[in-house]
Amino acid sequence: MELTVLAVPDCPNASVLQQRLAGLITGRPGVAVTRRDITDLAEAARWGMHGSPTLLIDGSDPFAVPGTVPAVACRLYRSENGRVEGAPAVSALRQVLEQADTRLNAAEGQATIG
């Protein structure tokens, strides 16, 4: 599983996201987090950044809202209790990582069968 944090340079919420991810991927071999700084709108569009920070799991944004355009701006996330934060909540990150694990395991099972 490839995790990429897309962020504008000096985004304070990118480090929050990276810290939350670090706690969740401890003990998961083969999972690493990389960061890519995005400096212009064309690069944001190319990478699929919908604000800073954006998490990509294997190239896909699990928090993308349909119709949202690429942006080189701050991104806000709503937690399950309705609060607005600059990074996804730990519980939301845990959920999308578990979903990605499930998809990865299913794909590996299909490859073994075929």
C-alpha positions in Angstrom: 0.0 0.0 0.0 1.4 3.4 -1.0 0.4 6.4 1.0 1.2 9.9 -0.3 0.6 13.2 1.5 0.1 16.0 -0.9 0.6 19.5 0.6 1.5 23.0 -0.1 5.0 23.9 1.3 4.9 24.7 5.1 1.3 23.4 5.5 1.0 22.9 9.3 -1.7 20.3 8.9 0.4 18.0 6.7 2.6 17.2 9.7 -0.6 16.4 11.7 -1.7 14.0 9.0 1.7 12.4 8.8 1.8 11.9 12.6 -1.6 10.4 12.6 -0.7 8.0 9.8 2.6 7.1 11.5 0.7 5.8 14.5 -1.7 3.8 12.3 0.9 2.1 10.1 3.3 1.0 12.9 3.7 -2.7 12.5 2.5 -2.8 8.9 5.4 -3.9 6.8 5.4 -2.6 3.3 3.4 0.5 4.1 5.2 3.8 4.0 4.2 7.4 3.8 5.8 9.8 1.3 5.2 13.5 1.1 5.0 15.6 -2.1 4.9 19.4 -2.0 2.6 20.9 -4.5 3.3 24.5 -5.6 0.9 25.3 -8.4 -2.6 24.5 -9.7 -1.4 22.4 -12.7 0.6 20.2 -10.4 -2.4 19.9 -8.0 -4.6 18.8 -10.9 -2.0 16.3 -12.1 -1.8 14.7 -8.7 -5.4 15.0 -7.7 -4.9 17.4 -4.7 -8.2 18.9 -3.5 -6.5 21.1 -0.9 -3.7 20.8 1.6 -3.2 18.2 2.9 -4.6 15.5 0.7 -4.0 11.8 1.4 -3.7 9.4 -1.6 -3.9 5.7 -1.0 -2.4 3.9 -4.0 -3.0 7.1 -6.0 -6.6 7.7 -4.9 -8.1 10.2 -2.5 -10.4 8.3 -0.1 -11.8 11.6 1.2 -12.6 13.2 -2.2 -16.0 14.8 -2.5 -17.5 14.5 -6.0 -17.3 17.7 -8.0 -14.5 19.2 -5.9 -11.9 20.8 -8.1 -8.1 20.7 -7.6 -6.9 23.4 -5.2 -3.7 24.8 -3.8 -5.3 26.0 -0.6 -6.1 24.7 2.8 -8.4 21.7 3.1 -10.8 21.0 5.9 -12.2 17.7 7.1 -15.3 17.2 9.2 -15.0 14.7 12.0 -17.7 12.3 13.1 -18.7 14.7 15.9 -19.1 17.5 13.3 -15.9 19.4 14.2 -13.9 20.9 11.3 -10.2 20.0 11.4 -7.2 20.5 9.1 -6.6 16.8 8.8 -8.7 13.6 8.8 -9.5 12.2 12.3 -7.6 9.1 13.4 -10.8 7.1 13.3 -11.5 8.2 9.7 -7.9 7.3 8.7 -8.2 3.9 10.4 -11.3 3.2 8.4 -9.9 4.1 5.0 -6.7 2.2 5.7 -8.8 -0.9 6.7 -10.9 -0.5 3.5 -7.7 -0.3 1.4 -6.3 -3.4 3.2 -9.5 -5.3 2.3 -9.3 -4.3 -1.4 -5.6 -5.2 -1.5 -6.2 -8.6 0.1 -9.1 -9.3 -2.3 -7.0 -8.3 -5.3 -4.1 -10.6 -4.1 -6.6 -13.4 -3.6 -7.9 -13.0 -7.2 -4.3 -13.0 -8.5 -3.6 -16.2 -6.7 -6.7 -17.9 -8.0 -6.2 -16.8 -11.6 
